[in-house]
Amino acid sequence: MKNLLKLIRPKQWIKNMFVFAPMLFGGSLLNSDAIGACVVTFFAFSFAASSIYCFNDLVDVEADRRHPVKCKRPVASGAVSIRQAYMLMALMMVLAIATLLLLGDGGMSDYGDDTFLSSHMLRVGAVIVFYWLLNLAYCAWLKHYAIVDVCVVAFGFVLRILAGGFAAGVSPSKWIVLMTFLLTLFLSFAKRRDDVIRMNETGEAPRKNTSRYNLTFINEAITITASVTLVCYIMYTVSPEVVANFHTDHLYLTCVFVLLGLLRYIQITVVDKKSGDPTKVILRDHFTQLIVVAWGVSFMVIIYLL
């Protein structure tokens, strides 16, 4: 059971918290129906993502066995058989679909009749199925192409935003979509930097496309994406539509936490050389956690209390 849980990577489910972003930025955080729908969507997306993790480990099993760290993964180490991994992959997707059915059956009375709920569920389901198919293609083919690989990963988070928007009945603004794509593109390039360092040290590329990256390119890509992400966030906080929506022009004050967060992650990436897994960074680095909490609290205070 321990190895099966390790295969579906529940710790990675933190990435699916992005489904709550439209509700947060749309000012619907106090709407119980929206919260319930987003919770259901979170678990549905998490099950679908776990299905992809199983498939990824199946596709990469031979390469993982040669990797100093990934060789300990359940399929690569032999702790979970190929057949068991495929069965778990299918089970996770079935659970995702079953969870989505809850979205059409319960709650959200304020959003309309059963016809709307059915359409609502189908939209969320369509996004998740598209995410699943896109990532099947990513694992089997797209991840072998430099730049394309990080763009697909970043687009996966945009799909999380769209699913969360459909679930909460909120239309995500163009700023949220742009910031999500840019931020996750930044994190993806930082992760690729770890692969380049390992390739330079061992002479063996962890991925087939790692040879199409080098430290100069990665460092410049990180700088560009971090800069554009910060600028995009600043433009979001001062945009007329956001000021009108939240009835405040003080959101720009939260920019300092975004800047600190980006700088801290660059420090972890360039100085500490520990950007191989963004999820582990967020779960283990207390300074990063403090920045995220400070940003969240300040954002909430400004839009809900001031």
Residue pairs with C-beta under 8 A, 6 or more apart in sequence:
3 74
3 79
3 80
4 74
4 80
4 84
4 88
6 73
6 74
7 53
7 54
7 57
7 73
7 74
7 75
7 80
7 85
7 88
8 50
8 53
8 54
8 88
8 92
9 50
9 53
10 46
10 50
11 279
11 283
12 49
12 53
12 279
13 42
13 46
13 49
13 50
14 279
14 282
14 283
15 49
15 157
15 160
15 279
16 42
16 45
16 46
16 49
16 160
17 42
18 157
18 160
18 161
18 164
18 180
19 38
19 41
19 42
19 45
19 160
19 161
19 163
19 164
19 167
20 38
20 42
20 164
21 160
21 161
21 164
21 172
21 176
21 180
22 161
22 164
22 165
22 168
22 170
22 171
22 172
22 176
23 29
23 31
23 34
23 35
23 38
23 164
23 168
23 170
24 299
25 172
25 173
25 176
26 165
26 168
26 170
26 171
26 172
26 245
27 245
27 246
27 303
28 34
28 168
28 169
28 170
29 35
29 300
29 304
30 304
31 110
31 168
32 107
33 107
33 108
33 109
33 110
33 111
34 108
34 167
34 168
34 169
34 170
36 106
36 107
36 108
37 103
37 107
37 108
37 120
37 167
37 168
37 169
38 164
38 167
38 168
40 99
40 100
40 102
40 103
40 167
41 100
41 103
41 124
41 163
41 164
41 166
41 167
43 99
44 96
44 97
44 99
44 100
44 103
44 124
44 125
44 128
45 96
45 128
45 131
45 160
45 163
47 92
47 93
47 95
47 96
47 99
48 92
48 93
48 96
48 128
48 131
48 132
49 131
49 135
50 92
51 89
51 90
51 92
51 93
51 96
51 132
52 132
52 135
52 136
52 139
54 85
54 86
54 88
54 89
54 92
55 89
55 135
55 136
55 139
56 139
57 64
57 73
57 74
57 75
57 76
57 85
58 75
58 82
58 85
58 86
58 89
59 139
59 140
60 70
60 76
60 139
61 75
61 76
61 82
63 70
63 206
63 207
64 70
64 71
64 73
64 75
64 76
65 71
65 76
66 204
67 76
67 206
70 76
71 77
74 80
74 85
75 81
75 82
75 85
80 88
93 132
96 128
96 132
97 125
100 121
100 124
100 125
100 128
101 121
103 117
103 120
103 121
103 124
103 167
104 117
104 118
104 120
104 121
105 117
108 117
108 120
108 169
111 117
111 120
111 169
120 166
120 167
120 169
123 166
124 163
124 166
124 167
127 159
127 162
127 163
127 166
128 159
128 163
130 159
131 156
131 159
131 160
131 163
134 152
134 155
134 156
134 159
135 152
135 156
138 149
138 152
138 153
142 148
142 149
142 152
143 149
143 152
143 207
143 209
144 207
144 208
144 209
145 209
146 209
146 212
146 213
149 188
149 192
149 207
149 209
150 185
150 188
150 189
150 192
151 185
153 184
153 185
153 188
154 180
154 181
154 182
154 184
154 185
154 188
155 181
156 184
157 180
157 181
157 183
157 184
158 177
158 180
158 181
160 180
161 172
161 176
161 177
161 180
162 172
162 177
164 170
164 172
165 171
165 172
173 236
173 241
173 242
175 232
175 235
175 236
175 239
175 242
176 236
178 232
179 229
179 232
179 233
179 236
182 225
182 228
182 229
182 232
183 229
185 225
186 222
186 225
186 226
186 229
186 262
186 265
187 265
187 278
189 218
189 221
189 222
189 225
190 222
190 265
190 266
190 269
190 275
190 278
191 275
191 276
191 277
191 278
192 210
192 213
192 218
193 215
193 218
193 219
193 222
193 269
193 270
193 275
194 269
194 273
194 274
194 275
194 276
195 205
195 206
195 207
195 210
195 213
195 276
196 210
196 213
196 214
196 215
196 218
197 215
197 273
198 206
199 205
199 206
199 210
199 211
200 215
205 211
219 270
222 266
222 269
222 270
226 262
226 266
229 258
229 262
230 255
230 258
230 259
230 262
233 255
233 258
234 252
234 255
236 242
236 251
237 251
237 252
237 254
237 255
238 249
238 251
238 252
242 251
243 249
243 251
246 302
246 303
248 302
248 303
248 306
250 302
250 306
251 299
251 302
251 303
253 298
253 302
254 295
254 298
254 299
254 302
257 291
257 292
257 294
257 295
257 298
258 295
260 291
261 288
261 291
261 292
261 295
264 285
264 287
264 288
264 291
265 275
265 281
265 288
268 274
268 275
268 281
268 285
268 288
269 275
274 281
275 281
281 288
282 288
282 289
282 292
